[in-house]
Amino acid sequence: MRGLIGIMPWEVGILIISLGVILIFVGIRQSKNKDVDFNNLPLIKPTTKLIFGSCFIFIGLFQIIPFIFYIF
């Protein structure tokens, strides 16, 4: 069961999922701001944060799969 499913411990998976949720929250909050100020442009676009956040959640879920099988 330790093949490609769980490469890292499940604690790392929880950290990856929480980072993904934070990125999605910040991306949504940043995308709601419609003011265009050329002096205060963000370094990363909101859509990039949303894509990376959802990918982090997906990868984190794969890291938690062995822990879920252990519980149930």
N, CA, C and O atoms as CSV, one atom per row, in Angstrom:
chain,resi,resn,atom,element,x,y,z
A,1,MET,N,N,0.816,-1.192,0.000
A,1,MET,CA,C,0.000,0.000,0.000
A,1,MET,C,C,0.859,1.254,0.000
A,1,MET,O,O,0.333,2.357,-0.148
A,2,ARG,N,N,2.136,1.115,0.159
A,2,ARG,CA,C,3.032,2.256,0.273
A,2,ARG,C,C,3.597,2.658,-1.089
A,2,ARG,O,O,4.636,3.316,-1.147
A,3,GLY,N,N,2.948,2.286,-2.168
A,3,GLY,CA,C,3.436,2.580,-3.509
A,3,GLY,C,C,3.318,4.047,-3.876
A,3,GLY,O,O,3.889,4.909,-3.208
A,4,LEU,N,N,2.589,4.326,-4.922
A,4,LEU,CA,C,2.434,5.698,-5.389
A,4,LEU,C,C,1.356,6.465,-4.646
A,4,LEU,O,O,1.235,7.678,-4.820
A,5,ILE,N,N,0.571,5.788,-3.822
A,5,ILE,CA,C,-0.536,6.471,-3.158
A,5,ILE,C,C,-0.021,7.418,-2.088
A,5,ILE,O,O,-0.376,8.597,-2.093
A,6,GLY,N,N,0.794,6.940,-1.184
A,6,GLY,CA,C,1.258,7.782,-0.088
A,6,GLY,C,C,2.762,7.900,-0.077
A,6,GLY,O,O,3.441,7.049,0.497
A,7,ILE,N,N,3.293,8.920,-0.687
A,7,ILE,CA,C,4.734,9.101,-0.737
A,7,ILE,C,C,5.224,9.784,0.532
A,7,ILE,O,O,6.287,9.449,1.056
A,8,MET,N,N,4.444,10.742,1.022
A,8,MET,CA,C,4.795,11.486,2.224
A,8,MET,C,C,3.842,11.095,3.350
A,8,MET,O,O,2.795,10.503,3.088
A,9,PRO,N,N,4.184,11.413,4.594
A,9,PRO,CA,C,3.258,11.107,5.694
A,9,PRO,C,C,1.957,11.899,5.576
A,9,PRO,O,O,1.890,12.898,4.860
A,10,TRP,N,N,0.927,11.441,6.287
A,10,TRP,CA,C,-0.372,12.083,6.189
A,10,TRP,C,C,-0.359,13.476,6.788
A,10,TRP,O,O,-1.183,14.310,6.412
A,11,GLU,N,N,0.566,13.757,7.724
A,11,GLU,CA,C,0.653,15.100,8.296
A,11,GLU,C,C,1.034,16.118,7.227
A,11,GLU,O,O,0.540,17.245,7.226
A,12,VAL,N,N,1.909,15.715,6.326
A,12,VAL,CA,C,2.306,16.593,5.226
A,12,VAL,C,C,1.120,16.817,4.294
A,12,VAL,O,O,0.957,17.909,3.748
A,13,GLY,N,N,0.301,15.800,4.110
A,13,GLY,CA,C,-0.899,15.945,3.289
A,13,GLY,C,C,-1.868,16.965,3.863
A,13,GLY,O,O,-2.481,17.736,3.125
A,14,ILE,N,N,-2.003,16.967,5.191
A,14,ILE,CA,C,-2.880,17.959,5.827
A,14,ILE,C,C,-2.317,19.359,5.642
A,14,ILE,O,O,-3.073,20.302,5.406
A,15,LEU,N,N,-1.004,19.508,5.746
A,15,LEU,CA,C,-0.388,20.823,5.524
A,15,LEU,C,C,-0.564,21.291,4.077
A,15,LEU,O,O,-0.805,22.472,3.829
A,16,ILE,N,N,-0.445,20.368,3.133
A,16,ILE,CA,C,-0.620,20.718,1.723
A,16,ILE,C,C,-2.068,21.134,1.454
A,16,ILE,O,O,-2.316,22.087,0.715
A,17,ILE,N,N,-3.022,20.416,2.056
A,17,ILE,CA,C,-4.429,20.771,1.872
A,17,ILE,C,C,-4.722,22.145,2.472
A,17,ILE,O,O,-5.424,22.951,1.861
A,18,SER,N,N,-4.185,22.417,3.668
A,18,SER,CA,C,-4.444,23.721,4.281
A,18,SER,C,C,-3.809,24.851,3.476
A,18,SER,O,O,-4.387,25.933,3.375
A,19,LEU,N,N,-2.627,24.617,2.902
A,19,LEU,CA,C,-2.010,25.624,2.040
A,19,LEU,C,C,-2.862,25.860,0.798
A,19,LEU,O,O,-3.004,26.998,0.351
A,20,GLY,N,N,-3.430,24.796,0.242
A,20,GLY,CA,C,-4.306,24.937,-0.915
A,20,GLY,C,C,-5.562,25.721,-0.604
A,20,GLY,O,O,-6.002,26.539,-1.413
A,21,VAL,N,N,-6.150,25.479,0.568
A,21,VAL,CA,C,-7.348,26.223,0.960
A,21,VAL,C,C,-7.020,27.701,1.149
A,21,VAL,O,O,-7.803,28.566,0.757
A,22,ILE,N,N,-5.871,27.992,1.744
A,22,ILE,CA,C,-5.460,29.391,1.936
A,22,ILE,C,C,-5.248,30.068,0.587
A,22,ILE,O,O,-5.675,31.207,0.393
A,23,LEU,N,N,-4.593,29.379,-0.349
A,23,LEU,CA,C,-4.384,29.964,-1.677
A,23,LEU,C,C,-5.700,30.229,-2.397
A,23,LEU,O,O,-5.854,31.263,-3.047
A,24,ILE,N,N,-6.643,29.311,-2.287
A,24,ILE,CA,C,-7.938,29.524,-2.926
A,24,ILE,C,C,-8.663,30.702,-2.288
A,24,ILE,O,O,-9.250,31.525,-2.991
A,25,PHE,N,N,-8.628,30.789,-0.956
A,25,PHE,CA,C,-9.286,31.901,-0.270
A,25,PHE,C,C,-8.677,33.247,-0.680
A,25,PHE,O,O,-9.406,34.203,-0.943
A,26,VAL,N,N,-7.354,33.320,-0.734
A,26,VAL,CA,C,-6.686,34.572,-1.123
A,26,VAL,C,C,-6.958,34.892,-2.591
A,26,VAL,O,O,-7.150,36.057,-2.939
A,27,GLY,N,N,-6.978,33.883,-3.453
A,27,GLY,CA,C,-7.260,34.112,-4.872
A,27,GLY,C,C,-8.661,34.632,-5.118
A,27,GLY,O,O,-8.861,35.520,-5.946
A,28,ILE,N,N,-9.647,34.076,-4.392
A,28,ILE,CA,C,-11.017,34.558,-4.539
A,28,ILE,C,C,-11.150,35.976,-4.013
A,28,ILE,O,O,-11.811,36.818,-4.621
A,29,ARG,N,N,-10.520,36.227,-2.888
A,29,ARG,CA,C,-10.586,37.574,-2.312
A,29,ARG,C,C,-9.913,38.598,-3.223
A,29,ARG,O,O,-10.404,39.716,-3.377
A,30,GLN,N,N,-8.798,38.217,-3.820
A,30,GLN,CA,C,-8.075,39.132,-4.703
A,30,GLN,C,C,-8.831,39.344,-6.015
A,30,GLN,O,O,-8.770,40.434,-6.585
A,31,SER,N,N,-9.536,38.332,-6.502
A,31,SER,CA,C,-10.243,38.485,-7.775
A,31,SER,C,C,-11.477,39.375,-7.647
A,31,SER,O,O,-11.949,39.912,-8.649
A,32,LYS,N,N,-12.008,39.543,-6.434
A,32,LYS,CA,C,-13.169,40.411,-6.240
A,32,LYS,C,C,-12.802,41.884,-6.309
A,32,LYS,O,O,-13.677,42.725,-6.514
A,33,ASN,N,N,-11.528,42.213,-6.142
A,33,ASN,CA,C,-11.083,43.604,-6.200
A,33,ASN,C,C,-10.969,44.022,-7.661
A,33,ASN,O,O,-10.137,43.488,-8.395
A,34,LYS,N,N,-11.789,44.962,-8.086
A,34,LYS,CA,C,-11.829,45.374,-9.491
A,34,LYS,C,C,-11.056,46.667,-9.754
A,34,LYS,O,O,-11.005,47.122,-10.897
A,35,ASP,N,N,-10.456,47.265,-8.731
A,35,ASP,CA,C,-9.689,48.486,-8.927
A,35,ASP,C,C,-8.389,48.166,-9.651
A,35,ASP,O,O,-7.675,47.238,-9.270
A,36,VAL,N,N,-8.081,48.928,-10.689
A,36,VAL,CA,C,-6.849,48.738,-11.443
A,36,VAL,C,C,-5.882,49.851,-11.045
A,36,VAL,O,O,-6.071,51.015,-11.398
A,37,ASP,N,N,-4.851,49.470,-10.309
A,37,ASP,CA,C,-3.838,50.428,-9.872
A,37,ASP,C,C,-2.499,49.898,-10.358
A,37,ASP,O,O,-2.045,48.847,-9.904
A,38,PHE,N,N,-1.870,50.608,-11.271
A,38,PHE,CA,C,-0.621,50.131,-11.858
A,38,PHE,C,C,0.548,50.201,-10.883
A,38,PHE,O,O,1.576,49.564,-11.112
A,39,ASN,N,N,0.411,50.952,-9.818
A,39,ASN,CA,C,1.476,51.010,-8.806
A,39,ASN,C,C,1.376,49.853,-7.816
A,39,ASN,O,O,2.346,49.554,-7.119
A,40,ASN,N,N,0.233,49.207,-7.746
A,40,ASN,CA,C,0.015,48.141,-6.776
A,40,ASN,C,C,-0.466,46.868,-7.470
A,40,ASN,O,O,-1.477,46.293,-7.067
A,41,LEU,N,N,0.235,46.426,-8.494
A,41,LEU,CA,C,-0.135,45.203,-9.202
A,41,LEU,C,C,0.324,43.983,-8.410
A,41,LEU,O,O,1.414,43.999,-7.838
A,42,PRO,N,N,-0.486,42.924,-8.366
A,42,PRO,CA,C,-0.065,41.716,-7.652
A,42,PRO,C,C,1.007,40.960,-8.438
A,42,PRO,O,O,1.061,41.027,-9.666
A,43,LEU,N,N,1.846,40.249,-7.714
A,43,LEU,CA,C,2.886,39.461,-8.380
A,43,LEU,C,C,2.314,38.229,-9.067
A,43,LEU,O,O,2.786,37.824,-10.129
A,44,ILE,N,N,1.301,37.639,-8.459
A,44,ILE,CA,C,0.679,36.435,-9.009
A,44,ILE,C,C,-0.802,36.721,-9.216
A,44,ILE,O,O,-1.457,37.274,-8.334
A,45,LYS,N,N,-1.329,36.349,-10.372
A,45,LYS,CA,C,-2.735,36.593,-10.690
A,45,LYS,C,C,-3.638,35.691,-9.840
A,45,LYS,O,O,-3.214,34.623,-9.399
A,46,PRO,N,N,-4.871,36.121,-9.616
A,46,PRO,CA,C,-5.785,35.312,-8.799
A,46,PRO,C,C,-6.088,33.942,-9.401
A,46,PRO,O,O,-6.242,32.967,-8.664
A,47,THR,N,N,-6.176,33.855,-10.719
A,47,THR,CA,C,-6.471,32.548,-11.331
A,47,THR,C,C,-5.333,31.567,-11.107
A,47,THR,O,O,-5.571,30.367,-10.965
A,48,THR,N,N,-4.109,32.056,-11.072
A,48,THR,CA,C,-2.971,31.181,-10.791
A,48,THR,C,C,-3.045,30.649,-9.371
A,48,THR,O,O,-2.743,29.481,-9.125
A,49,LYS,N,N,-3.448,31.502,-8.433
A,49,LYS,CA,C,-3.604,31.054,-7.048
A,49,LYS,C,C,-4.706,30.014,-6.933
A,49,LYS,O,O,-4.570,29.051,-6.179
A,50,LEU,N,N,-5.790,30.193,-7.666
A,50,LEU,CA,C,-6.878,29.225,-7.631
A,50,LEU,C,C,-6.444,27.880,-8.208
A,50,LEU,O,O,-6.778,26.831,-7.658
A,51,ILE,N,N,-5.708,27.908,-9.305
A,51,ILE,CA,C,-5.250,26.660,-9.926
A,51,ILE,C,C,-4.266,25.931,-9.026
A,51,ILE,O,O,-4.389,24.723,-8.823
A,52,PHE,N,N,-3.279,26.660,-8.477
A,52,PHE,CA,C,-2.318,26.027,-7.585
A,52,PHE,C,C,-2.982,25.525,-6.309
A,52,PHE,O,O,-2.626,24.460,-5.804
A,53,GLY,N,N,-3.940,26.280,-5.786
A,53,GLY,CA,C,-4.640,25.853,-4.577
A,53,GLY,C,C,-5.423,24.573,-4.788
A,53,GLY,O,O,-5.392,23.679,-3.943
A,54,SER,N,N,-6.125,24.476,-5.908
A,54,SER,CA,C,-6.876,23.246,-6.164
A,54,SER,C,C,-5.948,22.068,-6.439
A,54,SER,O,O,-6.270,20.938,-6.072
A,55,CYS,N,N,-4.812,22.304,-7.071
A,55,CYS,CA,C,-3.836,21.222,-7.274
A,55,CYS,C,C,-3.240,20.766,-5.944
A,55,CYS,O,O,-3.026,19.570,-5.742
A,56,PHE,N,N,-2.972,21.705,-5.038
A,56,PHE,CA,C,-2.455,21.336,-3.717
A,56,PHE,C,C,-3.471,20.513,-2.934
A,56,PHE,O,O,-3.102,19.568,-2.236
A,57,ILE,N,N,-4.742,20.866,-3.046
A,57,ILE,CA,C,-5.773,20.081,-2.352
A,57,ILE,C,C,-5.846,18.678,-2.936
A,57,ILE,O,O,-5.974,17.703,-2.195
A,58,PHE,N,N,-5.767,18.569,-4.249
A,58,PHE,CA,C,-5.812,17.259,-4.913
A,58,PHE,C,C,-4.626,16.387,-4.489
A,58,PHE,O,O,-4.805,15.211,-4.174
A,59,ILE,N,N,-3.421,16.956,-4.479
A,59,ILE,CA,C,-2.231,16.202,-4.078
A,59,ILE,C,C,-2.302,15.845,-2.596
A,59,ILE,O,O,-1.931,14.737,-2.207
A,60,GLY,N,N,-2.777,16.777,-1.768
A,60,GLY,CA,C,-2.899,16.505,-0.338
A,60,GLY,C,C,-3.879,15.395,-0.042
A,60,GLY,O,O,-3.663,14.608,0.880
A,61,LEU,N,N,-4.964,15.316,-0.817
A,61,LEU,CA,C,-5.920,14.227,-0.615
A,61,LEU,C,C,-5.292,12.875,-0.921
A,61,LEU,O,O,-5.582,11.891,-0.241
A,62,PHE,N,N,-4.446,12.819,-1.924
A,62,PHE,CA,C,-3.760,11.563,-2.226
A,62,PHE,C,C,-2.788,11.176,-1.111
A,62,PHE,O,O,-2.545,9.988,-0.895
A,63,GLN,N,N,-2.240,12.141,-0.413
A,63,GLN,CA,C,-1.333,11.831,0.678
A,63,GLN,C,C,-2.089,11.348,1.915
A,63,GLN,O,O,-1.517,10.651,2.753
A,64,ILE,N,N,-3.363,11.711,2.038
A,64,ILE,CA,C,-4.153,11.315,3.209
A,64,ILE,C,C,-4.833,9.958,3.011
A,64,ILE,O,O,-5.341,9.387,3.976
A,65,ILE,N,N,-4.855,9.436,1.800
A,65,ILE,CA,C,-5.547,8.165,1.521
A,65,ILE,C,C,-5.089,7.024,2.438
A,65,ILE,O,O,-5.954,6.315,2.951
A,66,PRO,N,N,-3.782,6.796,2.681
A,66,PRO,CA,C,-3.405,5.708,3.594
A,66,PRO,C,C,-3.926,5.916,5.019
A,66,PRO,O,O,-4.283,4.947,5.689
A,67,PHE,N,N,-3.973,7.131,5.475
A,67,PHE,CA,C,-4.496,7.428,6.819
A,67,PHE,C,C,-5.987,7.132,6.890
A,67,PHE,O,O,-6.471,6.608,7.894
A,68,ILE,N,N,-6.719,7.467,5.824
A,68,ILE,CA,C,-8.157,7.186,5.796
A,68,ILE,C,C,-8.399,5.678,5.788
A,68,ILE,O,O,-9.316,5.201,6.457
A,69,PHE,N,N,-7.582,4.909,5.030
A,69,PHE,CA,C,-7.724,3.454,5.028
A,69,PHE,C,C,-7.356,2.872,6.382
A,69,PHE,O,O,-7.915,1.850,6.780
A,70,TYR,N,N,-6.431,3.496,7.099
A,70,TYR,CA,C,-6.034,3.012,8.417
A,70,TYR,C,C,-7.157,3.215,9.433
A,70,TYR,O,O,-7.371,2.370,10.303
A,71,ILE,N,N,-7.879,4.347,9.321
A,71,ILE,CA,C,-8.963,4.626,10.260
A,71,ILE,C,C,-10.143,3.705,10.015
A,71,ILE,O,O,-10.695,3.134,10.955
A,72,PHE,N,N,-10.533,3.556,8.747
A,72,PHE,CA,C,-11.707,2.751,8.429
A,72,PHE,C,C,-11.284,1.358,8.062
A,72,PHE,O,O,-12.128,0.516,7.758
